């Protein structure tokens, strides 16, 4: 299924490429407000005397606004370029959180408006970075390894980010944490958009269509699958809380989540360290199947030590699934919609996680902790089923390779399909969206 990397392979090879380390670091810093937003909002609301219900409501409003804003801003990036969208959006989003920190939770209308603005204008830096990788790295193998590195970096951010918030709260206050995190986010976005690749990037010409990236059947199939992957993850977080409660130690929850993240880190590192043969669509089915199987042992809910080990096992195939999913998005996104397409993946994953938390709660209350993990198992196999059932639309016909180059130099003779930006033999990515 795979082969070892060549002598020039590896993550260091990617990070040594001009602009690569800066783009990755700037994107992670710019996404820090998004990764820590719900935690920061909950801590701030509780410190202001608000109830858990209000804290949850504000965090949910932020998440919903973020889910709506990502694909809309992603489409604007494809139409207008990165600097004209990313930085203004980051500033407006940060101002929303600063308003919350200054005004507090009363009146409620202002608090809700602040978090909605912050979520709605969260810049689509994640999709923007993946649009830049082909032009920065050049070769297909390096781009695919960068996708794996990106997935690993996400796990680091979602582990370190909440820890940073708690440290800032301990050192000063929840309001200060809101302000500092969002200032850092603006600086991260600024670091990205003043870089040469971001300033030079232009999307490929696109067909005017109100559906945008969603007119691709292959992309819709992928999004359907990752909705269920998100449901699985969301349900695990709730089931892990129930497991910790059952063992009378809140710290157990932290151990389970840390193990899940560690498993994802290890899986992502190992996945990105190899070159993989065969179509990524077929490979994704295998990876998602293994991801679903990894959730099954959680149903046993053994002792804490064994459960921690099983949590690590359950996380191993998450980062590889994301990395492979990124490749499939790039292959199926219609021309000129690359940032929007990746933003839809972010939105779908987030919505799925929210649905998973909502579904796991009643499951735990009705049938215990194992039922909560059962939601994850069912969602994992549903994700696999979607990929199997939609295998035909996920198949990318073999076409002639279009070499990397500027959008204006694309080979028009190869444009036999509307989303010909994917017109490449396996592994299949194009840099036709490079300026």
Secondary structure, DSSP 8 states (H G I E B T S, - for coil): -EEE--TT-SHHHHHTSTTHHHHHHHHHHHTHHHHHHHHHHHHHHHHTT--HHHHHHHHHHHHHHHHHHHHHHHHHHHHH-SHHHHHHHHHHHHHHHHHHHHHTTSSHHHHHHHHHHHHHT---HHHHHHHHHHHHH-SHHHHHHHHHHHHHHHHHHHHHHHHHHHHHHHHT-HHHHHHHHHHHHHHHHHHHHTSHHHHH---------TTGGGG-HHHHHHHHHHHHHHHHHHHHHHHHHHHHHHTT-THHHHHHHHHHHHHHHHHHHHHHTEEE-S-HHHHHHHHHHHHHHHHHGGGG---HHHHHHHHHHHHHHHHHHHHHHHHHHHHHS-TT-HHHHHHHHHHHHHHHHHHHHHHHHHHHHHH-HHHHHHHHHHHHHHHHHHHHHTHHHH---------S--GGG--GGG--STTGGG-SSTT----TT--
